[in-house]
Amino acid sequence: MTGDTFLTGDCGQFLSDGPDVTCILDVEIGHLGDPMRDLACYRGRHPIENMGDIPALFLHYEQASGQPLDYDSIAFHTVAFLCEAYYGPRFGLHDMGRGGDWVESMIQIAVIGRRAMEALAEISGLELEDITLPAPEETPLEDLALGKLIAELGRLPESEALPDWQRNVLASIPHYLRGRGHYRTWCDTADLAETNALTGKTATSLTEANADLVRLIEAAGPEQDAVLTRLFHRRFLRQCLVIAGADSPPGHIALAKIEPILDRKVLSAVG
């Protein structure tokens, strides 16, 4: 399928009346481009945001357009969309204005980053490693302090200045930090060791190691693609495991993998 068309840039944002679309929203990044890009957006967002029956959507698109889908293009645009989406929540972490959901930004960074690496690995034919969450570290003082903060936030009266939803958003920050604190040493130690092994350096802090990694990436050729994809996947996967927690159900949304597309198995259940 060739030729540029209007793209929403951020798919799935519309209102409908039965089968009829009545309004399209959120088109500030709308542009002209490959129509496979918007389809890739549906794939990238599902099932983290339930976008419905994606295989049925793809088949309907083929039938309506009268042309076969370019699955290689969808696979490419999935990576591009997720890498683009990764930066929005990173900006959100540094926004000190009123409102915003800081924890949601942290979760999005981990989940979007990992799924981008999974989509890239599919294109490259890479096998990615699984990681198991270790036993949590004991952080009794931090747990007490953060528990006190959670309790006090919960007792704040709802008001026009502090509606219930905003109080809950604020309370989610100490909840997140308490869980993250139980695995901080595990995450940082693994990230540091793996990065030093790749760069050949002996950095003693993750900040130093990351600076070494940036310099390596700037000079790297395609021969480094596989090892870098695996490195970043492991980093993001550790964060996702911490978000899901030790007792998370197998289908926890933070661990949902990108569904394969190049083998066409994604369509096998649909006639």
DRENKEVO-63597 format. One record per residue: residue number from 0; residue in one letter; x, y, z of N, C-alpha, C in turn. Coordinates in Angstrom, 2 decimals. Layout:
// residues N
{rec NUM,a,{X,Y,Z},{X,Y,Z},{X,Y,Z}} ...
//
This chain:
// residues 271
{rec 0,m,{0.86,-1.18,0.00},{0.00,0.00,0.00},{0.89,1.23,0.00}} {rec 1,t,{0.70,2.12,-0.97},{1.57,3.27,-1.09},{0.74,4.55,-1.07}} {rec 2,g,{1.45,5.67,-0.97},{0.79,6.97,-1.00},{0.52,7.50,0.38}} {rec 3,d,{0.74,8.82,0.55},{0.50,9.45,1.84},{-0.98,9.76,2.02}} {rec 4,t,{-1.40,9.73,3.27},{-2.76,10.09,3.61},{-2.74,10.81,4.96}} {rec 5,f,{-3.87,11.37,5.37},{-3.91,12.04,6.67},{-3.84,11.01,7.78}} {rec 6,l,{-2.97,11.24,8.74},{-2.82,10.38,9.92},{-3.19,11.17,11.16}} {rec 7,t,{-3.88,10.52,12.08},{-4.20,11.20,13.33},{-2.96,11.40,14.18}} {rec 8,g,{-1.98,10.52,14.02},{-0.76,10.60,14.81},{-0.90,9.95,16.18}} {rec 9,d,{-2.12,9.87,16.68},{-2.38,9.29,18.01},{-3.73,8.59,17.94}} {rec 10,c,{-3.72,7.39,17.43},{-4.94,6.69,17.00},{-5.92,6.42,18.15}} {rec 11,g,{-7.13,6.12,17.74},{-8.13,5.63,18.69},{-8.85,6.69,19.47}} {rec 12,q,{-8.62,7.97,19.17},{-9.22,9.04,19.94},{-10.40,9.62,19.15}} {rec 13,f,{-11.55,9.03,19.37},{-12.73,9.48,18.66},{-13.98,9.15,19.47}} {rec 14,l,{-15.06,9.81,19.10},{-16.37,9.50,19.65},{-17.19,8.82,18.57}} {rec 15,s,{-18.11,7.96,18.98},{-18.92,7.25,17.99},{-20.36,7.13,18.46}} {rec 16,d,{-21.22,6.98,17.50},{-22.64,6.72,17.75},{-22.94,5.40,17.02}} {rec 17,g,{-22.88,4.29,17.77},{-22.98,2.99,17.12},{-21.78,2.79,16.21}} {rec 18,p,{-22.00,2.43,14.96},{-20.87,2.19,14.05},{-20.34,3.47,13.40}} {rec 19,d,{-20.96,4.61,13.68},{-20.59,5.86,13.01},{-19.66,6.70,13.88}} {rec 20,v,{-18.51,7.07,13.33},{-17.60,7.99,14.00},{-18.17,9.39,13.89}} {rec 21,t,{-18.35,10.05,15.04},{-18.96,11.38,15.04},{-17.97,12.49,15.29}} {rec 22,c,{-16.81,12.16,15.86},{-15.84,13.20,16.18},{-14.46,12.57,16.36}} {rec 23,i,{-13.43,13.21,15.81},{-12.05,12.79,16.02},{-11.38,13.80,16.94}} {rec 24,l,{-10.69,13.30,17.97},{-10.08,14.15,18.98},{-8.56,14.05,18.91}} {rec 25,d,{-7.89,15.01,19.54},{-6.46,14.91,19.83},{-5.65,14.71,18.55}} {rec 26,v,{-5.73,15.66,17.65},{-5.00,15.54,16.38},{-3.88,16.59,16.27}} {rec 27,e,{-3.34,17.01,17.42},{-2.29,18.03,17.37},{-1.00,17.51,16.72}} {rec 28,i,{-0.85,16.18,16.64},{0.30,15.64,15.92},{-0.15,14.96,14.62}} {rec 29,g,{-1.34,15.32,14.14},{-1.79,14.81,12.85},{-0.87,15.27,11.73}} {rec 30,h,{-0.71,14.44,10.71},{0.21,14.77,9.63},{-0.07,13.85,8.44}} {rec 31,l,{0.59,14.10,7.33},{0.50,13.24,6.17},{1.59,12.18,6.26}} {rec 32,g,{1.23,10.95,5.90},{2.24,9.90,5.94},{1.68,8.56,5.53}} {rec 33,d,{2.43,7.53,5.83},{2.08,6.15,5.50},{0.88,5.72,6.35}} {rec 34,p,{-0.22,5.28,5.72},{-1.39,4.88,6.52},{-1.10,3.73,7.47}} {rec 35,m,{-0.04,2.96,7.24},{0.31,1.88,8.15},{0.73,2.40,9.52}} {rec 36,r,{1.07,3.69,9.58},{1.52,4.27,10.84},{0.38,4.31,11.86}} {rec 37,d,{-0.81,4.73,11.44},{-1.93,4.75,12.38},{-2.33,3.34,12.81}} {rec 38,l,{-2.24,2.37,11.90},{-2.53,0.99,12.27},{-1.51,0.48,13.28}} {rec 39,a,{-0.25,0.87,13.09},{0.80,0.48,14.04},{0.53,1.08,15.41}} {rec 40,c,{-0.05,2.27,15.43},{-0.39,2.92,16.70},{-1.39,2.08,17.49}} {rec 41,y,{-2.41,1.53,16.80},{-3.36,0.65,17.48},{-2.65,-0.54,18.08}} {rec 42,r,{-1.76,-1.13,17.31},{-1.01,-2.30,17.81},{-0.14,-1.93,19.00}} {rec 43,g,{0.50,-0.77,18.93},{1.40,-0.37,20.00},{0.68,-0.07,21.31}} {rec 44,r,{-0.54,0.45,21.22},{-1.27,0.84,22.43},{-2.04,-0.32,23.05}} {rec 45,h,{-2.39,-1.32,22.27},{-3.15,-2.46,22.77},{-2.19,-3.54,23.30}} {rec 46,p,{-2.48,-4.19,24.43},{-3.68,-4.10,25.26},{-3.52,-3.18,26.47}} {rec 47,i,{-2.41,-2.43,26.54},{-2.24,-1.51,27.66},{-3.45,-0.58,27.75}} {rec 48,e,{-3.87,-0.08,26.60},{-5.15,0.60,26.47},{-5.98,-0.28,25.54}} {rec 49,n,{-7.10,-0.75,26.00},{-7.87,-1.72,25.23},{-8.39,-1.06,23.95}} {rec 50,m,{-7.80,-1.44,22.83},{-8.18,-0.86,21.54},{-9.10,-1.79,20.76}} {rec 51,g,{-9.59,-2.83,21.41},{-10.55,-3.71,20.75},{-9.88,-4.87,20.04}} {rec 52,d,{-10.58,-5.41,19.07},{-10.12,-6.59,18.33},{-9.20,-6.12,17.20}} {rec 53,i,{-7.90,-6.12,17.46},{-6.94,-5.60,16.48},{-6.89,-6.45,15.21}} {rec 54,p,{-6.85,-7.78,15.29},{-6.87,-8.57,14.05},{-8.10,-8.28,13.20}} {rec 55,a,{-9.27,-8.14,13.85},{-10.48,-7.83,13.09},{-10.38,-6.45,12.45}} {rec 56,l,{-9.79,-5.50,13.16},{-9.60,-4.15,12.61},{-8.73,-4.21,11.36}} {rec 57,f,{-7.63,-4.95,11.44},{-6.72,-5.04,10.30},{-7.41,-5.69,9.10}} {rec 58,l,{-8.16,-6.75,9.34},{-8.85,-7.42,8.25},{-9.92,-6.50,7.63}} {rec 59,h,{-10.62,-5.77,8.48},{-11.64,-4.86,7.96},{-10.99,-3.76,7.12}} {rec 60,y,{-9.83,-3.29,7.56},{-9.12,-2.25,6.81},{-8.73,-2.78,5.43}} {rec 61,e,{-8.24,-4.01,5.38},{-7.90,-4.62,4.09},{-9.12,-4.69,3.19}} {rec 62,q,{-10.22,-5.14,3.75},{-11.44,-5.31,2.95},{-11.97,-3.96,2.47}} {rec 63,a,{-11.93,-2.94,3.33},{-12.44,-1.62,2.96},{-11.56,-0.94,1.93}} {rec 64,s,{-10.24,-1.13,2.05},{-9.32,-0.47,1.13},{-9.13,-1.26,-0.16}} {rec 65,g,{-9.41,-2.57,-0.11},{-9.21,-3.41,-1.27},{-7.76,-3.71,-1.56}} {rec 66,q,{-6.89,-3.46,-0.58},{-5.46,-3.70,-0.76},{-4.91,-4.44,0.46}} {rec 67,p,{-3.94,-5.33,0.24},{-3.35,-6.03,1.38},{-2.53,-5.09,2.25}} {rec 68,l,{-2.50,-5.35,3.54},{-1.70,-4.55,4.45},{-0.22,-4.86,4.27}} {rec 69,d,{0.60,-3.85,4.51},{2.05,-4.00,4.48},{2.51,-4.27,5.92}} {rec 70,y,{2.63,-5.54,6.26},{2.95,-5.89,7.64},{4.38,-5.49,8.03}} {rec 71,d,{5.29,-5.50,7.07},{6.64,-5.03,7.37},{6.61,-3.55,7.75}} {rec 72,s,{5.80,-2.77,7.04},{5.68,-1.36,7.36},{5.02,-1.16,8.72}} {rec 73,i,{3.99,-1.94,9.03},{3.35,-1.84,10.35},{4.36,-2.16,11.45}} {rec 74,a,{5.18,-3.18,11.23},{6.19,-3.55,12.22},{7.18,-2.41,12.44}} {rec 75,f,{7.62,-1.78,11.35},{8.54,-0.65,11.46},{7.89,0.52,12.20}} {rec 76,h,{6.68,0.86,11.81},{6.01,2.01,12.41},{5.64,1.74,13.87}} {rec 77,t,{5.48,0.47,14.25},{5.24,0.17,15.67},{6.42,0.61,16.51}} {rec 78,v,{7.62,0.29,16.05},{8.83,0.71,16.76},{8.92,2.23,16.80}} {rec 79,a,{8.68,2.86,15.64},{8.78,4.32,15.57},{7.75,4.99,16.49}} {rec 80,f,{6.52,4.48,16.47},{5.47,5.06,17.32},{5.82,4.93,18.80}} {rec 81,l,{6.26,3.75,19.22},{6.57,3.54,20.63},{7.77,4.37,21.07}} {rec 82,c,{8.77,4.49,20.21},{9.93,5.33,20.57},{9.53,6.79,20.68}} {rec 83,e,{8.62,7.23,19.82},{8.10,8.60,19.90},{7.28,8.78,21.18}} {rec 84,a,{6.42,7.79,21.48},{5.57,7.88,22.66},{6.37,7.85,23.95}} {rec 85,y,{7.56,7.28,23.92},{8.41,7.16,25.11},{8.79,8.53,25.68}} {rec 86,y,{8.91,9.53,24.82},{9.43,10.82,25.29},{8.40,11.66,26.02}} {rec 87,g,{7.12,11.52,25.70},{6.10,12.32,26.37},{6.13,12.17,27.88}} {rec 88,p,{6.06,10.93,28.41},{6.10,10.79,29.87},{7.42,11.20,30.49}} {rec 89,r,{8.50,11.15,29.74},{9.78,11.62,30.31},{9.70,13.13,30.56}} {rec 90,f,{9.07,13.86,29.66},{8.87,15.28,29.91},{7.98,15.48,31.14}} {rec 91,g,{6.98,14.60,31.30},{6.06,14.71,32.42},{6.73,14.59,33.77}} {rec 92,l,{7.81,13.82,33.86},{8.51,13.66,35.13},{9.07,14.97,35.65}} {rec 93,h,{9.39,15.87,34.75},{10.05,17.13,35.14},{9.09,18.30,35.21}} {rec 94,d,{7.81,18.06,34.98},{6.82,19.13,35.01},{6.39,19.39,36.46}} {rec 95,m,{6.78,20.53,36.99},{6.47,20.87,38.37},{5.21,21.73,38.48}} {rec 96,g,{4.47,21.87,37.38},{3.22,22.61,37.44},{2.16,21.82,38.19}} {rec 97,r,{1.03,22.47,38.44},{-0.04,21.82,39.19},{-0.64,20.68,38.37}} {rec 98,g,{-0.98,19.61,39.07},{-1.61,18.47,38.40},{-0.58,17.53,37.79}} {rec 99,g,{-1.06,16.66,36.92},{-0.18,15.67,36.32},{-0.10,14.42,37.18}} {rec 100,d,{0.22,13.32,36.54},{0.32,12.04,37.24},{1.74,11.52,37.09}} {rec 101,w,{2.56,11.77,38.10},{3.98,11.43,38.05},{4.19,9.92,37.95}} {rec 102,v,{3.44,9.16,38.70},{3.60,7.70,38.69},{3.19,7.12,37.34}} {rec 103,e,{2.12,7.66,36.77},{1.72,7.18,35.45},{2.84,7.39,34.44}} {rec 104,s,{3.54,8.51,34.55},{4.68,8.75,33.66},{5.76,7.71,33.85}} {rec 105,m,{6.07,7.37,35.10},{7.09,6.35,35.36},{6.67,4.99,34.79}} {rec 106,i,{5.41,4.65,34.94},{4.92,3.37,34.42},{4.98,3.36,32.90}} {rec 107,q,{4.56,4.45,32.28},{4.59,4.52,30.83},{6.00,4.40,30.28}} {rec 108,i,{6.96,5.03,30.93},{8.35,4.95,30.47},{8.81,3.50,30.45}} {rec 109,a,{8.53,2.77,31.51},{8.97,1.38,31.59},{8.25,0.50,30.58}} {rec 110,v,{6.93,0.62,30.51},{6.14,-0.26,29.65},{6.36,0.05,28.17}} {rec 111,i,{6.31,1.33,27.82},{6.50,1.71,26.42},{7.91,1.36,25.96}} {rec 112,g,{8.90,1.63,26.80},{10.28,1.31,26.43},{10.48,-0.17,26.19}} {rec 113,r,{9.95,-1.00,27.10},{10.11,-2.45,26.93},{9.42,-2.94,25.67}} {rec 114,r,{8.20,-2.47,25.43},{7.47,-2.94,24.26},{8.12,-2.46,22.96}} {rec 115,a,{8.76,-1.30,23.00},{9.50,-0.83,21.82},{10.65,-1.79,21.51}} {rec 116,m,{11.33,-2.24,22.55},{12.43,-3.18,22.33},{11.91,-4.54,21.84}} {rec 117,e,{10.75,-4.95,22.32},{10.15,-6.21,21.84},{9.78,-6.10,20.36}} {rec 118,a,{9.21,-4.95,19.98},{8.85,-4.75,18.57},{10.10,-4.71,17.70}} {rec 119,l,{11.16,-4.08,18.19},{12.41,-4.03,17.44},{13.04,-5.41,17.33}} {rec 120,a,{12.95,-6.18,18.41},{13.52,-7.53,18.38},{12.81,-8.41,17.36}} {rec 121,e,{11.50,-8.22,17.20},{10.78,-9.01,16.21},{11.30,-8.72,14.80}} {rec 122,i,{11.50,-7.45,14.50},{12.04,-7.08,13.19},{13.42,-7.66,12.98}} {rec 123,s,{14.23,-7.64,14.04},{15.62,-8.10,13.94},{15.78,-9.60,14.10}} {rec 124,g,{14.69,-10.29,14.49},{14.78,-11.73,14.70},{15.55,-12.10,15.95}} {rec 125,l,{15.49,-11.24,16.97},{16.24,-11.48,18.21},{15.39,-12.22,19.23}} {rec 126,e,{16.02,-13.09,19.99},{15.40,-13.69,21.17},{15.76,-12.83,22.38}} {rec 127,l,{14.78,-12.49,23.19},{15.01,-11.68,24.36},{14.92,-12.53,25.62}} {rec 128,e,{15.71,-12.15,26.62},{15.77,-12.93,27.85},{14.62,-12.58,28.79}} {rec 129,d,{14.22,-13.58,29.58},{13.29,-13.35,30.68},{14.09,-13.09,31.95}} {rec 130,i,{13.51,-12.35,32.85},{14.14,-12.02,34.13},{13.14,-12.32,35.23}} {rec 131,t,{13.64,-12.81,36.35},{12.79,-13.11,37.50},{13.02,-12.09,38.59}} {rec 132,l,{11.95,-11.60,39.17},{12.06,-10.64,40.27},{12.64,-11.35,41.50}} {rec 133,p,{13.70,-10.80,42.11},{14.28,-11.44,43.29},{13.46,-11.13,44.54}} {rec 134,a,{13.90,-11.66,45.67},{13.26,-11.31,46.94},{13.46,-9.83,47.22}} {rec 135,p,{12.48,-9.15,47.79},{12.62,-7.72,48.03},{13.66,-7.41,49.11}} {rec 136,e,{14.27,-6.25,48.98},{15.18,-5.77,50.01},{14.37,-5.27,51.21}} {rec 137,e,{14.97,-5.31,52.36},{14.31,-4.77,53.55},{14.68,-3.30,53.70}} {rec 138,t,{13.66,-2.45,53.73},{13.86,-1.01,53.90},{12.90,-0.50,54.97}} {rec 139,p,{13.09,-0.92,56.22},{12.09,-0.64,57.26},{11.89,0.85,57.54}} {rec 140,l,{12.97,1.63,57.57},{12.83,3.05,57.88},{12.08,3.77,56.77}} {rec 141,e,{12.47,3.49,55.54},{11.80,4.11,54.40},{10.33,3.70,54.34}} {rec 142,d,{10.05,2.43,54.65},{8.66,1.96,54.63},{7.82,2.70,55.67}} {rec 143,l,{8.40,2.94,56.86},{7.68,3.66,57.90},{7.39,5.10,57.46}} {rec 144,a,{8.42,5.76,56.93},{8.26,7.16,56.54},{7.24,7.30,55.41}} {rec 145,l,{7.34,6.45,54.40},{6.42,6.53,53.27},{5.01,6.10,53.67}} {rec 146,g,{4.93,5.11,54.58},{3.62,4.71,55.10},{2.95,5.85,55.85}} {rec 147,k,{3.72,6.61,56.63},{3.17,7.78,57.33},{2.66,8.82,56.33}} {rec 148,l,{3.43,9.05,55.28},{3.02,10.02,54.27},{1.73,9.57,53.57}} {rec 149,i,{1.64,8.30,53.26},{0.43,7.76,52.63},{-0.78,7.95,53.54}} {rec 150,a,{-0.59,7.64,54.84},{-1.69,7.77,55.79},{-2.15,9.22,55.92}} {rec 151,e,{-1.21,10.15,56.01},{-1.57,11.56,56.16},{-2.26,12.10,54.90}} {rec 152,l,{-1.78,11.70,53.74},{-2.44,12.13,52.51},{-3.87,11.61,52.45}} {rec 153,g,{-4.08,10.39,52.93},{-5.41,9.82,52.94},{-6.37,10.53,53.88}} {rec 154,r,{-5.81,11.21,54.89},{-6.66,11.91,55.85},{-6.96,13.36,55.45}} {rec 155,l,{-6.29,13.85,54.44},{-6.56,15.21,54.00},{-8.00,15.32,53.50}} {rec 156,p,{-8.75,16.31,53.93},{-10.14,16.42,53.49},{-10.22,16.82,52.02}} {rec 157,e,{-11.21,16.25,51.35},{-11.44,16.63,49.96},{-11.94,18.07,49.93}} {rec 158,s,{-11.48,18.83,48.96},{-11.88,20.23,48.84},{-11.80,20.64,47.38}} {rec 159,e,{-12.23,21.86,47.13},{-12.12,22.37,45.76},{-10.67,22.46,45.34}} {rec 160,a,{-9.78,22.78,46.29},{-8.36,22.88,45.99},{-7.69,21.51,45.89}} {rec 161,l,{-8.27,20.50,46.55},{-7.70,19.15,46.52},{-8.82,18.13,46.34}} {rec 162,p,{-9.29,17.95,45.11},{-10.33,16.94,44.87},{-9.80,15.54,45.13}} {rec 163,d,{-10.72,14.61,45.30},{-10.35,13.24,45.67},{-9.40,12.62,44.67}} {rec 164,w,{-9.62,12.84,43.37},{-8.77,12.22,42.36},{-7.33,12.72,42.46}} {rec 165,q,{-7.17,14.01,42.77},{-5.82,14.55,42.85},{-5.10,14.06,44.11}} {rec 166,r,{-5.84,13.91,45.19},{-5.25,13.35,46.41},{-4.76,11.93,46.16}} {rec 167,n,{-5.55,11.14,45.40},{-5.14,9.78,45.09},{-3.90,9.75,44.19}} {rec 168,v,{-3.82,10.70,43.26},{-2.64,10.78,42.40},{-1.40,11.09,43.23}} {rec 169,l,{-1.53,12.02,44.18},{-0.41,12.36,45.04},{0.00,11.15,45.90}} {rec 170,a,{-0.99,10.43,46.42},{-0.69,9.28,47.28},{-0.01,8.16,46.50}} {rec 171,s,{-0.21,8.12,45.19},{0.41,7.07,44.40},{1.93,7.23,44.36}} {rec 172,i,{2.45,8.43,44.60},{3.91,8.63,44.54},{4.62,7.89,45.68}} {rec 173,p,{4.24,8.09,46.95},{4.91,7.30,47.99},{4.65,5.80,47.86}} {rec 174,h,{3.46,5.42,47.35},{3.23,3.99,47.11},{4.25,3.46,46.12}} {rec 175,y,{4.47,4.19,45.03},{5.43,3.75,44.02},{6.84,3.71,44.59}} {rec 176,l,{7.24,4.75,45.32},{8.60,4.81,45.85},{8.86,3.70,46.86}} {rec 177,r,{7.84,3.33,47.63},{8.00,2.25,48.59},{8.28,0.93,47.86}} {rec 178,g,{7.52,0.65,46.81},{7.77,-0.57,46.04},{9.09,-0.54,45.31}} {rec 179,r,{9.41,0.60,44.72},{10.68,0.74,43.98},{11.87,0.59,44.92}} {rec 180,g,{11.73,1.10,46.14},{12.83,1.02,47.10},{13.21,-0.40,47.47}} {rec 181,h,{12.28,-1.34,47.38},{12.56,-2.73,47.71},{13.42,-3.42,46.66}} {rec 182,y,{13.59,-2.77,45.50},{14.36,-3.40,44.42},{15.38,-2.44,43.80}} {rec 183,r,{15.61,-1.32,44.46},{16.50,-0.32,43.87},{17.92,-0.86,43.71}} {rec 184,t,{18.45,-1.50,44.72},{19.81,-2.03,44.63},{19.92,-3.07,43.53}} {rec 185,w,{18.91,-3.94,43.44},{18.92,-4.97,42.38},{18.94,-4.32,41.00}} {rec 186,c,{18.06,-3.36,40.78},{18.00,-2.71,39.47},{19.29,-1.97,39.15}} {rec 187,d,{19.75,-1.15,40.08},{20.93,-0.32,39.82},{22.19,-1.17,39.65}} {rec 188,t,{22.34,-2.21,40.47},{23.52,-3.06,40.38},{23.56,-3.80,39.04}} {rec 189,a,{22.41,-4.33,38.63},{22.35,-5.05,37.35},{22.60,-4.10,36.18}} {rec 190,d,{21.97,-2.92,36.20},{22.17,-1.95,35.12},{23.64,-1.55,35.03}} {rec 191,l,{24.26,-1.30,36.17},{25.66,-0.88,36.18},{26.57,-1.99,35.65}} {rec 192,a,{26.37,-3.22,36.12},{27.23,-4.32,35.71},{27.09,-4.61,34.21}} {rec 193,e,{25.86,-4.62,33.72},{25.64,-4.93,32.31},{26.18,-3.83,31.40}} {rec 194,t,{26.05,-2.58,31.84},{26.55,-1.47,31.03},{28.07,-1.47,31.01}} {rec 195,n,{28.72,-1.70,32.15},{30.18,-1.79,32.18},{30.69,-2.93,31.31}} {rec 196,a,{29.96,-4.05,31.32},{30.38,-5.20,30.50},{30.32,-4.86,29.01}} {rec 197,l,{29.35,-4.04,28.63},{29.22,-3.68,27.22},{30.24,-2.62,26.82}} {rec 198,t,{30.41,-1.60,27.66},{31.32,-0.51,27.30},{32.78,-0.85,27.55}} {rec 199,g,{33.04,-1.84,28.40},{34.41,-2.17,28.75},{35.01,-1.21,29.77}} {rec 200,k,{34.16,-0.38,30.37},{34.62,0.60,31.36},{34.41,0.05,32.77}} {rec 201,t,{34.86,0.82,33.74},{34.73,0.41,35.15},{34.04,1.52,35.95}} {rec 202,a,{32.94,2.03,35.41},{32.20,3.08,36.11},{31.74,2.57,37.47}} {rec 203,t,{31.73,3.46,38.43},{31.31,3.09,39.79},{29.91,3.61,40.12}} {rec 204,s,{29.33,4.40,39.23},{27.96,4.87,39.42},{27.20,4.70,38.12}} {rec 205,l,{25.89,4.59,38.24},{25.07,4.42,37.04},{25.09,5.68,36.19}} {rec 206,t,{25.22,6.85,36.80},{25.32,8.09,36.03},{26.55,8.06,35.15}} {rec 207,e,{27.66,7.65,35.71},{28.91,7.54,34.94},{28.79,6.47,33.85}} {rec 208,a,{28.19,5.35,34.21},{28.04,4.26,33.23},{27.15,4.68,32.08}} {rec 209,n,{26.08,5.41,32.38},{25.19,5.87,31.32},{25.88,6.84,30.37}} {rec 210,a,{26.76,7.68,30.91},{27.53,8.58,30.06},{28.45,7.78,29.13}} {rec 211,d,{29.05,6.72,29.66},{29.88,5.84,28.82},{29.03,5.18,27.74}} {rec 212,l,{27.80,4.79,28.11},{26.92,4.13,27.17},{26.51,5.07,26.04}} {rec 213,v,{26.22,6.32,26.37},{25.87,7.31,25.34},{27.02,7.46,24.34}} {rec 214,r,{28.24,7.54,24.84},{29.39,7.67,23.94},{29.54,6.44,23.05}} {rec 215,l,{29.29,5.26,23.61},{29.36,4.04,22.81},{28.30,4.06,21.70}} {rec 216,i,{27.08,4.46,22.04},{25.99,4.48,21.07},{26.29,5.47,19.95}} {rec 217,e,{26.85,6.62,20.31},{27.17,7.63,19.30},{28.17,7.11,18.27}} {rec 218,a,{29.05,6.21,18.69},{30.08,5.69,17.78},{29.74,4.31,17.22}} {rec 219,a,{28.64,3.72,17.67},{28.34,2.33,17.32},{27.82,2.21,15.89}} {rec 220,g,{28.09,1.06,15.29},{27.54,0.72,13.99},{26.45,-0.31,14.15}} {rec 221,p,{25.88,-0.79,13.04},{24.80,-1.76,13.09},{25.16,-3.05,13.83}} {rec 222,e,{26.44,-3.35,13.91},{26.85,-4.58,14.58},{26.53,-4.57,16.07}} {rec 223,q,{26.25,-3.39,16.62},{25.92,-3.27,18.04},{24.42,-3.29,18.30}} {rec 224,d,{23.62,-3.33,17.24},{22.17,-3.21,17.42},{21.60,-4.29,18.33}} {rec 225,a,{22.00,-5.53,18.12},{21.42,-6.64,18.88},{21.74,-6.53,20.37}} {rec 226,v,{23.00,-6.27,20.68},{23.39,-6.23,22.09},{22.76,-5.02,22.78}} {rec 227,l,{22.60,-3.91,22.07},{21.95,-2.74,22.67},{20.46,-2.97,22.87}} {rec 228,t,{19.81,-3.63,21.91},{18.39,-3.94,22.07},{18.17,-4.81,23.30}} {rec 229,r,{19.01,-5.83,23.46},{18.87,-6.71,24.62},{19.16,-5.97,25.92}} {rec 230,l,{20.16,-5.09,25.91},{20.50,-4.34,27.12},{19.33,-3.47,27.57}} {rec 231,f,{18.75,-2.70,26.64},{17.66,-1.82,27.02},{16.40,-2.60,27.37}} {rec 232,h,{16.20,-3.73,26.70},{15.04,-4.56,27.07},{15.16,-5.03,28.51}} {rec 233,r,{16.33,-5.49,28.91},{16.50,-5.95,30.29},{16.28,-4.80,31.28}} {rec 234,r,{16.77,-3.64,30.96},{16.56,-2.48,31.85},{15.07,-2.20,32.04}} {rec 235,f,{14.35,-2.11,30.93},{12.93,-1.80,31.02},{12.15,-2.93,31.66}} {rec 236,l,{12.54,-4.17,31.38},{11.84,-5.31,31.96},{11.98,-5.33,33.47}} {rec 237,r,{13.15,-5.01,33.99},{13.32,-4.94,35.44},{12.35,-3.91,36.04}} {rec 238,q,{12.24,-2.76,35.40},{11.32,-1.74,35.90},{9.88,-2.24,35.87}} {rec 239,c,{9.51,-2.93,34.80},{8.14,-3.45,34.70},{7.86,-4.50,35.76}} {rec 240,l,{8.84,-5.34,36.05},{8.67,-6.35,37.08},{8.45,-5.71,38.45}} {rec 241,v,{9.18,-4.64,38.71},{9.02,-3.93,39.99},{7.63,-3.30,40.06}} {rec 242,i,{7.16,-2.72,38.97},{5.83,-2.12,38.94},{4.76,-3.18,39.19}} {rec 243,a,{4.90,-4.33,38.55},{3.92,-5.40,38.72},{3.95,-5.98,40.13}} {rec 244,g,{5.14,-6.07,40.72},{5.27,-6.57,42.08},{5.42,-8.07,42.16}} {rec 245,a,{5.81,-8.53,43.34},{6.13,-9.94,43.53},{4.92,-10.85,43.40}} {rec 246,d,{3.76,-10.40,43.80},{2.57,-11.24,43.79},{1.62,-10.90,42.64}} {rec 247,s,{2.17,-10.35,41.57},{1.32,-9.91,40.46},{0.74,-11.12,39.72}} {rec 248,p,{-0.47,-10.98,39.20},{-1.05,-12.07,38.40},{-0.29,-12.21,37.09}} {rec 249,p,{-0.35,-13.40,36.46},{0.40,-13.63,35.22},{0.06,-12.64,34.12}} {rec 250,g,{-1.17,-12.16,34.08},{-1.58,-11.25,33.02},{-1.48,-9.79,33.40}} {rec 251,h,{-0.62,-9.44,34.34},{-0.52,-8.04,34.77},{-0.25,-7.15,33.57}} {rec 252,i,{-0.96,-6.03,33.50},{-0.90,-5.18,32.31},{0.49,-4.60,32.09}} {rec 253,a,{1.27,-4.40,33.17},{2.61,-3.84,33.02},{3.57,-4.81,32.33}} {rec 254,l,{3.18,-6.09,32.26},{4.04,-7.11,31.65},{3.51,-7.58,30.30}} {rec 255,a,{2.44,-6.95,29.79},{1.87,-7.37,28.51},{2.87,-7.16,27.39}} {rec 256,k,{3.17,-8.21,26.65},{4.16,-8.14,25.57},{3.50,-7.65,24.28}} {rec 257,i,{4.32,-7.08,23.42},{3.83,-6.67,22.12},{3.45,-7.92,21.34}} {rec 258,e,{2.29,-7.91,20.73},{1.84,-9.10,20.00},{2.58,-9.21,18.67}} {rec 259,p,{3.06,-10.40,18.31},{3.79,-10.55,17.04},{2.89,-10.27,15.85}} {rec 260,i,{3.51,-9.83,14.78},{2.72,-9.49,13.60},{3.34,-10.05,12.32}} {rec 261,l,{4.65,-10.18,12.27},{5.30,-10.56,11.02},{5.01,-11.99,10.61}} {rec 262,d,{4.69,-12.85,11.59},{4.37,-14.24,11.23},{2.90,-14.41,10.89}} {rec 263,r,{2.14,-13.32,10.93},{0.72,-13.29,10.59},{-0.14,-14.11,11.53}} {rec 264,k,{0.44,-14.67,12.60},{-0.35,-15.47,13.53},{-1.39,-14.63,14.24}} {rec 265,v,{-1.14,-13.32,14.29},{-2.09,-12.43,14.94},{-3.44,-12.46,14.27}} {rec 266,l,{-3.48,-12.89,13.01},{-4.73,-12.93,12.27},{-5.35,-14.32,12.19}} {rec 267,s,{-4.70,-15.32,12.77},{-5.12,-16.70,12.53},{-6.48,-17.01,13.13}} {rec 268,a,{-6.88,-16.26,14.17},{-8.15,-16.57,14.84},{-9.34,-15.92,14.14}} {rec 269,v,{-9.06,-15.10,13.12},{-10.14,-14.39,12.44},{-10.28,-14.95,11.03}} {rec 270,g,{-11.51,-15.29,10.66},{-11.72,-15.81,9.33},{-11.45,-14.74,8.30}} 
//
